[in-house]
């Protein structure tokens, strides 16, 4: 089983979108049983919160299921539980470093690096542009699935 943890600042916008999109893609590809997919935050600001309404709206208009969610913070124990810890941006790298205190097994990557890009996933928290965020997330998740399959 391939275990993937998507991480962003609050675990209500980008990482939850990536979790839902990746679940949708592995299900469509018929490999859902081969994956365990989750998401978490580097901060504690939104702990317990559900998916951001903008993320939920965008996924709903595309027919991508997005059930109930409770934001949580990454823990040191997550490092041992997941094969891939996928961050959305450079700020997440710093926050994750504070929690994990290193990445000795090389599990941490940026989502868009899977698609060969060296940039951050657009953050809709500031822009309210969930379309651009979705395009970034879809591109990264699709590339990740192709690489891992």
N, C-alpha and C positions, 0 to 999 in steps of 0.2 A: 504494500500500500504506500502511495506517495502522499505525504502529509505536508500541506501548504498553509502557512499563516500569512495573511495580508495585514499590513500595518500602516496606519496613518496617525495623525495627531489625536483625533477624538473618537475614532471608530464609529462614526455615524454617516460620513459621506463617501470618501474614496475607498477605504478598505472594505466597507460593507458592500459597495457597488462591485468591487473586484470579487469579493466572496460570492455574491449572487451571480455575476456574469460567469465566473469560472465554474460554478456548479451547473449552470445552464449549459455551458459548452461541453463539459465532460458527460453530462446526461445525453445531449444530442449526439455525441460521438460514441455513445454506448460503453463508456469506460468509467461510469460513476462509481462502481464498486472498487475501482483501483485507486480512488482518491479520498482523502479526508481533507476538507477545506474549512477554514475558520478565519476569523479576523479579530484584531485587537488594536488598542491605542497605545501611544507612548505617554499620553497625559492622563490625568485623572478627572479632567474637567467635565466630561460627559458620561462618566460611569453610570450604567443603568439606563441610559437613554436609548430610545428606539432609533431606527433608521431616519435620517434627515428627510423631511417631506419632499424636497427636490430630487433626491436620489430615488425615493419610492415612486414619484411621478414619472421620472425618466424611464425607470425599469418597467413600470406598468404599461407605458405607451408602447414599449417594445415587446411586451408579452413575456418578460423575464420575471419569474417568481421571486418575491422578496418578502418572506414571512416576518414574523415577530423577531425582534433582535434586542439584546441588552448589551450595550457597549461595555467593554471590559478593558483593563490595562494588561499589557504584556507582562509576563512574569519571567523570572530567571528559569523556572521549571519548563517554560515553553521551549526553551532552546533545546532541551533534550527530547521533547515530544514532536518536534516538527523537522522535516528534512529541508524545507525551504522557508525562509522568513523574508517576505517580499515587501519592501517599503515603497512608498509613493514619492518621496522627495528627500532632499539632503537634510532638511530639518528633522525628519524622522530618523535618519541615520544617527544624528547626535543624540536624540532622545533614547533611541534603542541602545546605543553605546552606554549610556548612563545606567540603564536597567540590566543589560546583559554583561557588561564589563568585558566586552571583547567578542570576537567571532572566530574562535580557533579552528572550527571545522569549515569555515567559508560558506555558511548557510544563508547569509544575508545578501540580498541583491535588490536593485531597483527594478520596479516592474517594467519600465520601458527598455531596460538593458536587454531583456529577453527578445525584444524586437530590434535590437541592434542600435538603439538610440541612447544618447547620453543626455537625457533631460528628465525633468520632473513631470509627473502626472499633474495636469491642470487642477488647481484647487478651487472648487466651486463655493467654498465657504465665503470667499471674498468677492468672487465674480458673479455668483449665481448662474454661471454658465455650465449647466449639467450636460449639455450636448457635447462640448469639447472634452469634458472629463470622461464621458462615456466613450468617446472615440479613442482616447488615450488608453482607458482601461480595457476596452475590447481588443485593441491592437496588442497590448502587452499580454493579456490572458490567452489570446489565440496563439501568439508566438510561443508562450510558455507551454501550452498544451501540445503544440506540434513538436517541441523539443523533448518533452517528457514522455510522449507516447511511443 
